[in-house]
Amino acid sequence: MKTPGAVLLLLWSGLVVVAGVGKDLQDKTAATASIQYTCPPDIYTELREMRALMAEQRVELRYRLRASENKAETMETRLRASENKVEEQRAVIKELKENQEEQAAAVRAVGGSVKLTGSQVEELRREREERRVSFSASLVASGRVTIGPFNTAVPLVYKHIFTNIGNAYNSNTGVFTAPVRGVYHFYFALHSQGHASFPSVISLHKNGELVVTAWSHQPTYNVNHSNGASLLLEVGDVVNLVLKDNSSVFDNLHVRHTTFSGHLLFTV
């Protein structure tokens, strides 16, 4: 059996151990707190700033990528235009060479030789341009107009031009003048409002002589008619349309019923 003194000694030793353990825990806690406080307190702020910077860089990269794509599209469009121009020039050169070859063959057939000068090449180019002849026009340039009837036949002047390649058609006089010898095709259409007293009659004339006629006559409602012809024309021959006496024709700029067209089919 232990004496009271021994018991007290044991209790004192236990308190000392507990006190030591408590002190060690306090020291470790203080050290941990010290370590925690030594960490940068604004790390989350820095992370947010880095994220914002990355977002700005992404936006800038997207902008640069879009600008590069637009630049590439512009360059592609220019490249296509250049390719088309090159193809057109190749077609012109090919046609000029074909013309030269034809002339060379013709010269060789008669025992001669061929060597084209600059002026001859220019002449070939001019002849090629002259072969491009085509026009199309409607009768009135504005509003709704009924022309006729008149006591005498009157030439019609088609004022609204759709196309006039070669400028062979004169919209001031209504006359087409052949620039080269060849076969041309002409087509015309008319529209009018039916009337019991007079018809709608238009005639195609070559050098003042009647070639073909479009004729319509009914007492009511609207009428439409057309006609055309292919003609061999010499240089300077003229073709135009004439409204017959005591007849009328109608046109509306927005609908364009009444038209006149002509095209060079081939030279001879």
C-alpha positions as CSV (number, residue, x, y, z in Angstrom):
1,M,0.0,0.0,0.0
2,K,1.3,3.3,-1.1
3,T,1.9,6.0,1.4
4,P,0.2,9.4,1.1
5,G,3.5,10.9,0.2
6,A,4.0,8.6,-2.7
7,V,0.5,9.3,-4.0
8,L,1.2,13.0,-3.9
9,L,4.4,12.5,-5.7
10,L,2.6,10.6,-8.5
11,L,0.0,13.2,-8.8
12,W,2.6,15.9,-9.0
13,S,4.4,14.0,-11.7
14,G,1.2,13.6,-13.7
15,L,0.5,17.3,-13.5
16,V,4.0,18.1,-14.7
17,V,3.6,15.8,-17.7
18,V,0.2,17.2,-18.6
19,A,1.6,20.7,-18.3
20,G,4.4,19.8,-20.6
21,V,2.1,18.3,-23.1
22,G,-0.1,21.3,-23.0
23,K,2.9,23.6,-23.5
24,D,4.0,21.5,-26.5
25,L,0.5,21.7,-28.1
26,Q,0.5,25.5,-27.5
27,D,3.9,25.8,-29.1
28,K,2.9,23.7,-32.2
29,T,-0.3,25.7,-32.6
30,A,1.6,28.9,-32.4
31,A,4.0,27.6,-35.0
32,T,1.3,26.5,-37.3
33,A,-0.4,29.9,-37.0
34,S,2.9,31.5,-37.7
35,I,3.3,29.4,-40.9
36,Q,-0.2,30.2,-42.0
37,Y,0.3,33.9,-41.5
38,T,3.5,33.8,-43.5
39,C,1.5,32.7,-46.6
40,P,0.6,35.5,-48.9
41,P,-2.8,36.8,-47.8
42,D,-3.7,38.0,-51.5
43,I,-3.2,34.8,-53.4
44,Y,-6.9,34.7,-54.5
45,T,-6.6,38.3,-55.7
46,E,-3.6,37.3,-57.9
47,L,-5.5,34.3,-59.2
48,R,-8.4,36.5,-60.2
49,E,-6.0,38.9,-61.9
50,M,-4.4,36.1,-63.8
51,R,-7.8,34.8,-64.9
52,A,-8.8,38.3,-66.1
53,L,-5.5,38.6,-68.0
54,M,-6.1,35.2,-69.7
55,A,-9.6,36.3,-70.7
56,E,-8.2,39.5,-72.2
57,Q,-5.6,37.5,-74.1
58,R,-8.3,35.1,-75.4
59,V,-10.4,38.1,-76.7
60,E,-7.3,39.6,-78.3
61,L,-6.5,36.3,-80.0
62,R,-10.0,35.9,-81.3
63,Y,-9.9,39.5,-82.7
64,R,-6.6,38.8,-84.4
65,L,-7.9,35.5,-85.8
66,R,-11.0,37.2,-87.2
67,A,-8.9,39.9,-88.7
68,S,-6.6,37.3,-90.3
69,E,-9.7,35.5,-91.7
70,N,-11.1,38.7,-93.2
71,K,-7.7,39.5,-94.7
72,A,-7.5,36.0,-96.2
73,E,-11.0,36.4,-97.7
74,T,-10.1,39.7,-99.3
75,M,-6.9,38.2,-100.7
76,E,-8.9,35.2,-102.1
77,T,-11.5,37.6,-103.7
78,R,-8.6,39.6,-105.4
79,L,-7.0,36.3,-106.5
80,R,-10.3,35.2,-108.1
81,A,-10.7,38.5,-109.9
82,S,-7.1,38.3,-111.2
83,E,-7.7,34.7,-112.3
84,N,-10.9,35.8,-114.2
85,K,-9.0,38.6,-115.9
86,V,-6.2,36.3,-116.9
87,E,-8.8,33.9,-118.4
88,E,-10.3,36.7,-120.4
89,Q,-6.9,37.7,-121.7
90,R,-6.1,34.1,-122.6
91,A,-9.4,33.9,-124.5
92,V,-8.5,37.1,-126.4
93,I,-5.0,35.8,-127.2
94,K,-6.4,32.5,-128.3
95,E,-8.9,34.1,-130.6
96,L,-6.2,36.4,-132.1
97,K,-4.0,33.4,-132.6
98,E,-6.8,31.5,-134.3
99,N,-7.3,34.5,-136.6
100,Q,-3.6,34.7,-137.4
101,E,-3.5,31.0,-138.1
102,E,-6.5,31.3,-140.5
103,Q,-4.8,34.1,-142.3
104,A,-1.5,32.3,-142.4
105,A,-3.3,29.2,-143.8
106,A,-4.9,31.4,-146.5
107,V,-1.5,33.0,-147.4
108,R,0.2,29.6,-147.5
109,A,-2.6,28.3,-149.8
110,V,-1.5,30.9,-152.4
111,G,2.2,30.2,-152.0
112,G,3.1,33.1,-149.8
113,S,4.3,33.7,-146.3
114,V,2.9,35.5,-143.3
115,K,4.4,37.9,-140.8
116,L,1.9,40.2,-139.0
117,T,2.9,43.7,-138.1
118,G,1.7,45.6,-135.0
119,S,-0.9,47.5,-137.1
120,Q,-2.2,44.2,-138.5
121,V,-2.6,42.8,-135.0
122,E,-4.5,46.0,-134.0
123,E,-6.7,45.6,-137.1
124,L,-7.5,42.0,-136.0
125,R,-8.4,43.3,-132.6
126,R,-10.7,46.0,-134.0
127,E,-12.4,43.4,-136.2
128,R,-13.0,41.2,-133.2
129,E,-14.6,44.1,-131.3
130,E,-16.8,44.9,-134.3
131,R,-18.2,41.4,-134.2
132,R,-19.7,42.1,-130.8
133,V,-23.0,43.7,-131.8
134,S,-26.2,43.3,-129.7
135,F,-28.9,45.7,-128.5
136,S,-32.3,45.5,-126.7
137,A,-34.6,48.3,-125.8
138,S,-38.2,49.0,-124.7
139,L,-40.4,51.8,-126.1
140,V,-40.8,54.4,-123.3
141,A,-38.3,55.8,-120.9
142,S,-40.9,56.8,-118.2
143,G,-44.5,56.3,-117.3
144,R,-47.3,54.7,-119.3
145,V,-47.7,55.8,-122.9
146,T,-50.1,55.1,-125.7
147,I,-48.7,56.1,-129.1
148,G,-51.1,56.7,-132.0
149,P,-53.3,56.5,-133.9
150,F,-51.9,58.9,-136.5
151,N,-53.0,59.7,-140.1
152,T,-49.6,58.6,-141.4
153,A,-47.1,55.9,-140.5
154,V,-44.4,57.1,-138.0
155,P,-41.0,55.6,-137.0
156,L,-40.9,54.4,-133.4
157,V,-38.0,55.3,-131.2
158,Y,-37.3,52.8,-128.4
159,K,-35.7,54.9,-125.6
160,H,-35.2,52.6,-122.6
161,I,-31.9,50.7,-123.4
162,F,-31.3,47.3,-121.8
163,T,-28.0,46.7,-123.6
164,N,-26.3,48.3,-126.6
165,I,-23.0,46.5,-127.2
166,G,-21.2,48.0,-130.2
167,N,-23.4,51.2,-130.0
168,A,-25.0,50.3,-133.3
169,Y,-28.5,51.2,-132.1
170,N,-29.4,55.0,-131.8
171,S,-31.9,55.6,-129.0
172,N,-32.5,59.2,-130.3
173,T,-33.6,58.1,-133.8
174,G,-34.7,54.4,-133.2
175,V,-32.4,53.3,-136.1
176,F,-29.9,50.4,-136.0
177,T,-26.9,50.8,-138.4
178,A,-24.9,47.7,-139.3
179,P,-21.2,48.2,-138.4
180,V,-20.0,45.1,-140.4
181,R,-21.3,42.9,-143.1
182,G,-23.1,40.0,-141.7
183,V,-26.3,38.2,-140.8
184,Y,-28.3,39.9,-138.0
185,H,-31.4,38.7,-136.3
186,F,-34.1,41.2,-135.2
187,Y,-37.1,40.6,-132.9
188,F,-39.9,42.9,-131.8
189,A,-43.0,42.6,-129.6
190,L,-46.0,44.9,-129.1
191,H,-48.7,45.4,-126.6
192,S,-51.9,47.5,-127.0
193,Q,-55.4,48.0,-125.5
194,G,-58.1,46.6,-127.7
195,H,-60.1,49.1,-129.7
196,A,-63.0,48.6,-132.1
197,S,-61.9,51.4,-134.5
198,F,-58.2,50.7,-135.0
199,P,-55.6,47.9,-134.7
200,S,-52.1,47.7,-133.5
201,V,-49.6,47.3,-136.3
202,I,-45.7,47.6,-136.2
203,S,-43.5,46.8,-139.2
204,L,-39.8,46.0,-139.5
205,H,-38.0,48.0,-142.2
206,K,-34.6,47.6,-143.9
207,N,-33.4,50.7,-145.7
208,G,-36.9,52.0,-145.7
209,E,-38.5,48.9,-147.2
210,L,-41.0,46.7,-145.2
211,V,-39.7,43.3,-144.2
212,V,-42.2,41.8,-141.7
213,T,-45.2,43.0,-139.7
214,A,-46.8,42.3,-136.3
215,W,-50.6,42.9,-136.5
216,S,-53.2,42.7,-133.8
217,H,-56.8,43.9,-133.7
218,Q,-59.6,43.2,-131.3
219,P,-62.4,45.4,-129.9
220,T,-61.7,44.8,-126.2
221,Y,-59.1,43.6,-123.8
222,N,-55.3,43.8,-124.2
223,V,-53.5,42.3,-127.2
224,N,-49.9,41.1,-127.6
225,H,-48.1,40.2,-130.8
226,S,-44.5,39.7,-132.1
227,N,-42.5,39.0,-135.1
228,G,-38.8,38.9,-136.3
229,A,-36.4,38.1,-139.1
230,S,-32.8,37.4,-139.9
231,L,-31.3,39.8,-142.4
232,L,-28.1,40.0,-144.4
233,L,-26.8,43.5,-144.0
234,E,-24.0,45.4,-145.6
235,V,-22.0,48.0,-143.7
236,G,-24.2,51.1,-143.3
237,D,-27.6,49.3,-143.9
238,V,-30.3,50.6,-141.5
239,V,-33.1,48.8,-139.7
240,N,-35.9,50.3,-137.7
241,L,-39.6,49.8,-136.7
242,V,-42.6,51.8,-138.0
243,L,-46.1,52.2,-136.5
244,K,-48.7,51.9,-139.2
245,D,-51.1,54.7,-139.9
246,N,-54.4,54.6,-138.0
247,S,-53.0,52.2,-135.4
248,S,-51.6,52.5,-131.9
249,V,-49.3,50.8,-129.4
250,F,-48.9,50.9,-125.7
251,D,-45.9,50.6,-123.3
252,N,-45.4,50.8,-119.6
253,L,-41.9,51.4,-118.2
254,H,-42.5,49.2,-115.2
255,V,-43.8,46.3,-117.3
256,R,-42.0,46.9,-120.6
257,H,-44.5,45.2,-123.0
258,T,-43.2,46.7,-126.3
259,T,-39.6,45.9,-127.2
260,F,-37.0,45.8,-130.0
261,S,-33.9,43.7,-130.1
262,G,-31.1,42.9,-132.6
263,H,-28.0,40.8,-132.6
264,L,-25.1,40.0,-135.0
265,L,-25.2,36.2,-135.6
266,F,-22.0,36.1,-137.8
267,T,-20.0,38.1,-140.3
268,V,-19.8,37.1,-144.0
